[in-house]
Amino acid sequence: MSGKFIVIEGLEGAGKSTACHEVITLLHQYGIKNVIHTREPGGTPIAEQLRKLVQQKEILQEEVTDYAELLMLYAARIQLVNNIIKPALEEGSWVVGDRHDLSSQAYQGGGRKIKPNFISYLKEELLGDFSPDLTLYLDITPEISLQRTQKRGALDRIEIESLSFFTRTRNRYLTLALEDKRIQIIDATEKQSKVTSELHRKINQWLKKYCKFII
Ligand code: Z5A
């Protein structure tokens, strides 16, 4: 594969949408024109249907169990990875993803308390050694996350979870980020301009180290 896969992660309201846009603009400035933008869950017709099932509050008047949620997220992910991301990388395009596997480790492993070993098993079976080249984790507190998302109005099925759910999710993100040098943490509680300049700094540093042909 010749393209690179960069992922933006974080709690809702962390600023992932803005960050994805910034990364794509920066890559364009470096002359990398073929960049595709993905989101998870979603990004293929089947994955978008699964996204609706995961997010809607009333699903056919039936409660979504934690394992069903996890499996729907992996079903969506494997559709996206096999049908969109891998082919794009193989033809040399770069992919900027709004969330990927780390979200399941954090939300379902941390928030929902599903055994991390089970999630790792699913990941290995379904994705093998496929993983992002770089993940930028935008770290905010659950309190700030709630403040920012509540401003938007109606909350979805996961957004209505408790503060302790999001605290466990954030803690899992932080634990995993500190264990893996391909995950970089950005303090996203700062004002937008500061977060953006830190994002630029980290991407520039990474491009210098791993993509010497660019700079
Ligand atoms: N989910 C899961 O559980 N497991 C999985 O494996 C996957 C997902 C893949 C869909 O996510 C849901 O699925 C999500 C996790 C779960 N549910 N929850 N809860 P999503 O990515 O589609 O939805 P989201 O995370 O809720 O997106 P978002 O809220 O739009 O977050 P964002 O993109 O990070 O934020 P934003 O749109 O860039 O910013 C939100 C607002 O905050 C906006 O008004 C900004 O102006 C403001 N903002 C952003 N940054 C700042 C700073 N620095 N200062 C002040 N204000 C700011």
Boltz pocket constraint, residues with backbone or C-beta under 6 A from the ligand:
constraints:
  - pocket:
      binder: B
      contacts: [[A, 10], [A, 11], [A, 12], [A, 13], [A, 14], [A, 15], [A, 16], [A, 17], [A, 18], [A, 19], [A, 40], [A, 41], [A, 73], [A, 98], [A, 99], [A, 100], [A, 101], [A, 102], [A, 103], [A, 104], [A, 105], [A, 107], [A, 108], [A, 148], [A, 149], [A, 158], [A, 159], [A, 188], [A, 189], [A, 190], [A, 191], [A, 192], [A, 193], [A, 195]]
      max_distance: 6.0
